[in-house]
Amino acid sequence: MPIGFAYTLVVLLVISSILLTLLVLLHRGKGGGMSSMFGGGVTSSLAGSSVAEKNLDRYTVLVGVIWFACIVGLGLWLKLAQQG
């Protein structure tokens, strides 16, 4: 396999790691979390806040799946690179 594939996976892994960290920090915990810093506390009384939380959950899951796929892809690439 070409080395460019590994570099692409590493770049995707770094980007998805940063995004995943930010998305997890934006979630509202029991105490309001960091999402209240960005206006989450103000909009929690509005009717549309549940839609925003659901979308945040979906984005977090999507980025988590991309992150996991990058980890598995790099592991498989390293295994194939050691064999050949």
N, C-alpha and C positions, 0 to 999 in steps of 0.2 A: 504494500500500500504506500502511496506517496506521503511524504512528510508534511505536505500542505494540509492534508486531512487532519493530522494531529494538531497543527497550529490553529486550524479553524475551530476544532473542538475546544482547545484551551481558551481561545478568545471568547467563544460562546459560554464556556464555563465561568470565566471571570465576570462577564457581563451579567449572566443569570445569577451568580452568587451575590453580586451587589444589589441587583433588583429584588432578589428574594429577601435579603436582609432588610431593605427599605420597606417592602410590602409587609413583612411580619411586624416591623416596628409601627406601621400605620394602623394595625388592628387595634381595636379597643379591647382592653382587658377589663378586669373587675374594677380597677380604679380609673378607667378612662383612657389610659395608655397615652402614647405620643400622638394619637389621632386627635385628641382634644387640643393639642397645640396648633394644629392646622385647621381649626374650625369645626372639628368633629363634635365638640361639646356643645357648640351653638346650634348645630343642625340636628342634634339627636332628638330634639322635641318635634322636628318637622316630620311629615308623613313620608317623605322620600328618602329618609336615612336608611331604611331597611334595604332599599334597592342599592344604595351605595355600598352598604356592607356586603350584600350578596355579590356585587360586581368585584369588590375587593377580594372576597373569598375566591371567586373564579380566577382572577388574575394571579393570585398567590398559588393556586393549584396548578395553573398552566405553567407558570415560571418554575415551579417545583418539578413538574414532569420534564421540562426542558433540561433543568439542572441534572436530574437523575439520568436522563438519556445521555447527556454529555459524559457523566461519570462512567456509565456502562460502556459507551463507545470508546472512551480512552482506555479503559481496562481491556477491552477486546483488541484494540489496536496494539497495545503493549504486548499482549499475549502472542498475537500474530507476528509482531516484529521480533520477538525473542526466538520464535520457532524458525523463522526464515531468515 
